[in-house]
């Protein structure tokens, strides 16, 4: 594992995130160049004063609870107040988690086309009546908003509005994470869908982090005129989380050299396919930490108690990165639960992580897939 020299914006406090496929390695990266375009029109985070990092070796309390089991290729977990909702990639189903640990189907996202890493991916909630979903359809990936009807125990999907479609899709590199930022805007990660040239093409929606208004409009404060593109030069980002001062972090799958943890800045170019990992090349924004793909393959992430919690697929571990000491990290539960897809902070402050052993790449146990809950000291 190689760490970046220097430090991130330091932060203290608690925040939650919406976090969530290990990608088949592609061919060797070609050479492309582009200068990062920046914009002062998007509100930027103010640096916080350095704080003492939470000790990663003792943040997680002893023991764990199994919150749910026997899920089928689950991908995302979000909360409607106290009630968890779960997406299943291949079936297109959205499940409601019941108090007894059982699940009930609240609906199926129409037109989901599963193949490889495509299908029903990320979810996000706005209030109690609007559920957003990122999924693969016949004409590419799309972001849709559903009316959420009823009350816990009888929730159901209502009418659907497609906010954005035509996002490049493939058997791999579909991105798929959704999250509402502190600015109330909806963010989405998209992959290059196996066509690496898309990541540097600002006219394409592939290989980007997108930013939109809750109704699907393009914010006037986006860094590029009349464009959803917030940052570019991404291969396959799948994790989003904000810290207490509003700094946006994202995880990204590398090809064969380095997976990445990035701080996302409006208009910045993160280098793919010209560079992978820390390159120190002008015009590209380096990650703040990188790992060999076999050790990591980072998907969903959450921030709480001054630390970043990252679910790793190939690494089969929960990685903890102190926000104030970005050059360090610790791994927990290595190999204990298999592949991990998402980390999310539950309403009670516990950390939930989602296993992903039934997605065709893992070795499922008799009760897989599961949601595991652990306590976090200081949350």
N, C-alpha and C positions, 0 to 999 in steps of 0.2 A: 504494500500500500504506500502511495506517495502522497504527501500533504503539501498544500500550498504554503509558501512563506508569507507571513503577514497575518492580518486578522480581519474578520468581518466587522460590520457594525455590531457593537455589543448591545445587549438587551437584557432586561429583567422583566419578570412578570409572567402572566399566564395568557395564553391564547389558544384557540382551537383551530383546526384546519380540516379541510376536506381533502382527503387524500385520494394509487391504488397502486407485462408478460415478458418474460424473458425473451429476447429477440434472437432470431436466427442470424448469425453473423453474415454480413454481406461481403462484397468484394472490397479490395483495398481502396481507400479513399483516393479520389482524384484531387487535382489541385484547382482551387477556386479562390479568388480574392474579392474582398469587398470591404469598404470602410464603414464602420459602425456609425449609423445616424442616430443622433440623440435629440431629445426635445425637452424644453423646459416647461412645456404646456401641461405635462402630466405631473400631478403632485408627487414629489419625491419624499422619501423618508428622511427625517432628520437624525443625524447620528446620535446615539445615546452614549452616555458615559460608560466606560468599562465597568463591569460588575464581576464579582467573583463567580466563576463558573460552578454550576451545580455538579457535585461529584458523581460522575456517571456510574461508578462502581457500586454506589449505594442508593441510587435514585429509585430503582425498582424494588418494591417490597417482596418479601418471600411469598412463595405460593402463587397460584393462578386459579382462575375459574373458567370453566367451559360455558360460554354464554349460549352458543348454538352449535349444532353439529348436523352431519349428513346433508350439507349444502352441495350444490352441483355447479362447479366452476364459478364461484362467486367472485365479484370484481370490486364492488364498492359498497360502503355502508354510510348512510347519512341519518340524521335524526330529525323527526318531526316532534319537537319538544322532547318528551321522554321516550318516544317510540322509535326504534331503529327500523330502517328500510334497507333492503339488500338487493343488489342487482345480480342476476345470473347471466354470465356472458353468452352461453350457447343457447339457452332456452328462451332468452328475451324476457324472462319473468322478473317482476319486482315483488319481493316478499316483505310481509310485515312480521317482525319478531314479536312473539307473544310473551306474556309474563312468565309462563312456565317453560320457556326455552323452545317451544315449538314455533313453526312458521305457518303463515297462510298467504296464499297468492292474492295480491290486490289487483293484478292485471298483467297483461303481456304487452310490451311495446310492439306496435304493429310494424310489419315489414322488416324485422331484423334479419339480416343475412349473416349467418355465422360461417366463418372459414378461417382457419389459422388463428390469428390473434384478434380477428374482428368479431363483432357481436354487440351485445349490450354492455357498455363499459361504465363510465362515470355517472354519478348522480350528484345533484345539489338541491338543497331546499331553500326556498325564499318564503319566510313566514310559515304559516301552517297549511296553506292551500295551493301552493305552486311548487311542483316537483319538476326539476330539469333533468334531462337524460341525454347522454352522448351515445350514439349507436351507429352501427354500420347498416346501411340500406342498399338497395339495388344500384343506386347512383352515387355511392360514396358515403362517407361519414356525415352525420348530421347532428344538430343540437335542437332538441325539442322541449317544449314546456307543456306539462300536463296539469290539468286541474285535479287536485287531490280532494276527494269527497269523503264525507263521513268522519267518524271518530275512531280512536284506537279500538281495535277489535272488529271493526267493520269498514276499514279504509278501502277505497276503491279509486281506480284511475278514471278521470272524467275526460273532457274534451282535450284535444291535442293541437298545439300550434307549432309549426316548424319555423324556428328562428333563423337557422342557417343550415344550408345543405351544400353538397358539392365539395366537401372537404375530402382531399385525396385519401383513398382507402386501398389497402392491400392485404395480403395474407399475413403481413407483419408490419410493424412500425405504424400503428394507428393512433398513438398517443392515447387520449381518452379521458383525462382527468378534468373535472369541473370544480370550480370553487368561487364563492363570492368573496371579494376582497373587502377591506375596511372602507373602501370608497364606494361600496354598494354595487360595483360593476361585476359582471360575470366573466371569469377567466376560463380558458380552455386550452389544454395542451394538445397539439397535433403532431403526428410523426411524418416522416418523409415518404411513407408508404412503399419503401424500397427503391424510390427514385431520388437519389441523393441530390440531384440538381435542384430539386424543389426547395430545399432548405435555404438556399441563397437567393431565390427568386421571390422578391417581395410582392409580386403580383399573385403568387400562389398561396393558398391557405395551408399547405403542407410544410412540416418542419418548423412550426411556429408556436408561440404562445399568443393566443387571441384574447382580445378584450372587447366586451360589448355591453350595451345597456340591457337591463332585464327584459325589455321587450324586443331585443334583437337589433336595435339600432347601433350605429357606429358612434361612439363618443367623440365629441368635437375635440377633446383633449388627447386623443390618441396620437402617437408620435408621427404617423404618416397620414397625409390627407386622404380622407374617404377610404380608409383601410381598417380592417379589424386587427391588423398585425400590431402586436405590442413588442415582441422581440422575435428574432429569427436566427437561422444558423443552428437549428436543433435537429438531432437525429430521431430520438424517440423519447421525449419527456413524458413522465407519467406521475409525477408527484408535485403538488402545490401546497404551500403553507406560508402564512404570514406571521411575523413575530409581533411583539407588543407595540413597536413603533411603526408598524406597517411595512416593513421590509419583506419583499416577496422572495421566497426560495423555491427552487425546482430541482428535482432529480432527473437524471437523463441516462439512458442506456447508451454506452459506447459500442463500438464495433468489436474490436479484438484487443484494443490497447487499454482504454480507460473509461470507466463509468464516472459520472460527474455529479457533484452538488454545486449548484449555481445560485448566485444572488442575481435576481432578474431586475434589470433597469430598462426603462422605456426606450425603445429604439435601438437597443444594443444588439450586436452581432456576436453569436456564441461559437462561430467558427466552422461548424460542420458543413461540407466535408473537407474543407481545406486543412483543418486542424482537429485534433481529438485530445482532450485533456488539457493540461497546462502547457501552453506553447510559448508564452511571452512574445507574441507577435503583434505588431501594431495593427490596429483595426479590429481586433478580436478581444472579447471579454473572456478571461480565463475562469475556470471553475475555482471555487475556494477549497475544494477537496476532491480527490480522485481515488479510484480503487480499480484493481484489476477485475474484469467482469466475472471471473470465476469465483471471486470473493464477495461479490455484491449483487449486481443486476438490481438496482434500486427501483422500487415502484412507489407506492403511496407513502406519505409522510405526514407527521403531525408535530406541532410545537406546543410544549407546555412546560412549566416550571424551569424556564431558561434553557431548555435542551430540545434538539431536533431528534425525533424518533423516526427511523427509516426502515420500512419493510423491504427485505432482500429476498429475491427469488432464488437464483443459483447459489447465493451465499447462505440461504436457509437460516437467516438470523435477523434479529432486531438490532439495528445499529443505533447508538446514541451519540450525538455530536453536541457538545456544549456550545451554545450560541456565542458565548464570550471567548471561547477557545476553539476556533474552527479548525486548528491544526491537529486536534486530537479526536479520537472516537473509541468506543468500546462496543463489543458485540455481546449479545445475550441470546440464550436459547439456541445456540448453534446446533443445527441438525435435530433439535428436539421435536419441532412441529413440522419440519419440512419447509416447503416454499411459502414465503410470506408475501402477500399482495398489497395489503393496506394497513396503515396505522391511523387511528382516529381517537380523539378524546371524547369519552362518553359524558353525558350530562352530569354524572356524579363525580367527575374528575379522574376516574380510572382510565387507563389506556387500553383500548381494544386493538387487537391485530387479527387480520383475516388470513387464514391459510389458503393455499392455492395448489393443492396436490391432485385435483381431479380435472385439471385443464389440459391433460394430454401430455404433460411434461414431467409430472411428479410421480411419486409412488404412493398412492393413497393408502391410508390406514383404514381400519374397519369403520371409523366414525367420521372420516373426512368428507367434505371440508368443514372446518370449524371456525368459530370466533372465540378467541381467548381474551380474557380480561385480567389485567394486572394492576396493582396499585402503584401510584407514583408519589414518592415523598416530595412534599413541597407544593403539590398541586391543590 
